[in-house]
Amino acid sequence: MDLQPALVLHRRAWRDTSFIVEAFTREHGRVGLAAKGARRAKSRWRGLLEPFSRLDLSWAGTGELYTLRDINYVTRYTLAGNTLMGGLYASELIMRLTARDDPHPPLFDTFEALLQTMAGGAPAIVALRFFERDLLEELGYGLTLTHDALDAPIEADARYRYEPESGVWPMATVASNEPSVAGATLIDLAEGRLTQRARLREARDLLQAALAPHLGSKPLKSVATLKAMQQFADTRQPLPRTDDH
């Protein structure tokens, strides 16, 4: 394959001088690549295979792991803080929920738009909700956000329960421990305009409930890392004051 559009999801050291790279390509899906010699000080690829980099990649070979042949650098989306955690989370979702060599061009475009948006300063908590929505849709698990399970239009002032097998139901028709969500939240999520904090929380809970059956019991590393960071921040003690003399 010659110079295919790709986004770097993850990389790890391999042997003494190389990397194993997980890349999400637009036309060929997720691929594993052996970047031989890329860790050498004089490698022409040194510094290019960073997560969230947009590259054109060439590779050859067969099996689960291809050999990287060439790189054309396009750009790198610089993320920090919450957007960095958001990028790691989105990358991990793609790695967990897509198969190797299974193309998803719309998902590639959605992922790149997410990175562009967050690198431009958009809050991760908002941008990720629409990425999750579009990810579910592309993989065939999309939520019906305009009509409930009885095929009645969603009403903004009503509340609904989400059932993984059948969608959203008016609260009066189903007893469930699944998260409840306001009709206004469903409408906002469908129309791409989440602005209120309460609706953002409801959308997050709804989408995570929709993703959960497809992720299985193994926790996401990015979520575990974020929770650990939050717990650390919550338990830190303030530094003792000192008087200047």
PEDA-V863013 format. One record per residue. RES is the residue in three letters. OMEGA is omega in degrees with one decimal (999 if undefined). Layout:
RES:OMEGA  RES:OMEGA
This chain:
MET:-175.5  ASP:170.8  LEU:178.5  GLN:177.6  PRO:-175.3  ALA:172.0  LEU:-178.7  VAL:178.6  LEU:-171.7  HIS:172.1  ARG:175.1  ARG:178.6  ALA:-179.6  TRP:-175.6  ARG:-173.3  ASP:-169.6  THR:-169.4  SER:175.0  PHE:160.5  ILE:-174.5  VAL:169.0  GLU:-179.1  ALA:176.6  PHE:-176.5  THR:-175.3  ARG:-172.6  GLU:-175.1  HIS:177.4  GLY:-176.4  ARG:-179.9  VAL:172.8  GLY:-173.5  LEU:171.4  ALA:179.0  ALA:-172.4  LYS:178.2  GLY:-174.0  ALA:179.4  ARG:178.3  ARG:-177.2  ALA:-176.2  LYS:179.5  SER:177.8  ARG:177.7  TRP:-175.2  ARG:178.2  GLY:-177.4  LEU:-171.8  LEU:179.1  GLU:173.8  PRO:179.6  PHE:174.9  SER:173.9  ARG:-174.6  LEU:163.5  ASP:-172.2  LEU:171.1  SER:179.0  TRP:179.5  ALA:176.4  GLY:179.1  THR:177.6  GLY:-175.6  GLU:-173.7  LEU:178.4  TYR:176.8  THR:178.3  LEU:-177.0  ARG:-175.9  ASP:179.5  ILE:166.7  ASN:-177.1  TYR:177.1  VAL:178.3  THR:172.4  ARG:179.3  TYR:-175.5  THR:-179.0  LEU:178.9  ALA:176.9  GLY:-177.6  ASN:179.6  THR:174.8  LEU:178.0  MET:177.1  GLY:177.2  GLY:177.6  LEU:179.0  TYR:-179.7  ALA:178.3  SER:-179.1  GLU:175.7  LEU:179.8  ILE:-179.5  MET:-178.4  ARG:-169.0  LEU:176.5  THR:177.6  ALA:175.3  ARG:174.6  ASP:178.0  ASP:-171.9  PRO:174.4  HIS:-177.2  PRO:178.4  PRO:178.7  LEU:174.0  PHE:-179.2  ASP:179.1  THR:-179.8  PHE:178.6  GLU:177.1  ALA:176.3  LEU:-179.3  LEU:178.0  GLN:-177.0  THR:-178.9  MET:176.8  ALA:178.2  GLY:175.0  GLY:179.2  ALA:179.0  PRO:-179.5  ALA:-175.4  ILE:177.4  VAL:-175.2  ALA:-178.0  LEU:-179.8  ARG:-179.6  PHE:173.4  PHE:178.1  GLU:178.4  ARG:-176.7  ASP:176.0  LEU:178.1  LEU:-179.6  GLU:-177.3  GLU:-178.7  LEU:176.9  GLY:-179.3  TYR:-172.7  GLY:177.8  LEU:171.1  THR:-171.4  LEU:-177.9  THR:179.7  HIS:177.6  ASP:-176.3  ALA:176.1  LEU:179.0  ASP:174.2  ALA:178.8  PRO:176.3  ILE:177.9  GLU:-173.3  ALA:-174.6  ASP:177.7  ALA:174.8  ARG:-172.8  TYR:172.1  ARG:178.2  TYR:174.5  GLU:-174.1  PRO:-175.3  GLU:-170.6  SER:177.5  GLY:-175.6  VAL:-179.5  TRP:170.6  PRO:-173.5  MET:-177.1  ALA:-173.6  THR:-175.2  VAL:173.1  ALA:-173.4  SER:173.4  ASN:178.5  GLU:-175.7  PRO:173.2  SER:-175.7  VAL:177.9  ALA:175.4  GLY:179.0  ALA:178.2  THR:178.5  LEU:179.8  ILE:179.2  ASP:179.9  LEU:178.5  ALA:-174.3  GLU:175.4  GLY:-176.8  ARG:177.3  LEU:-178.6  THR:-177.3  GLN:-175.3  ARG:-178.7  ALA:179.5  ARG:175.1  LEU:179.2  ARG:178.7  GLU:179.1  ALA:177.9  ARG:-178.6  ASP:179.4  LEU:-175.8  LEU:177.0  GLN:174.8  ALA:179.3  ALA:179.9  LEU:-170.3  ALA:-178.2  PRO:-176.8  HIS:179.5  LEU:-179.2  GLY:-173.0  SER:-178.6  LYS:-176.8  PRO:175.2  LEU:-179.4  LYS:-178.6  SER:179.1  VAL:178.3  ALA:178.5  THR:179.9  LEU:179.2  LYS:178.4  ALA:178.1  MET:179.6  GLN:178.2  GLN:177.8  PHE:-179.9  ALA:-178.5  ASP:-173.9  THR:179.7  ARG:176.1  GLN:177.6  PRO:178.3  LEU:178.2  PRO:179.5  ARG:174.2  THR:179.8  ASP:177.0  ASP:179.0  HIS:999
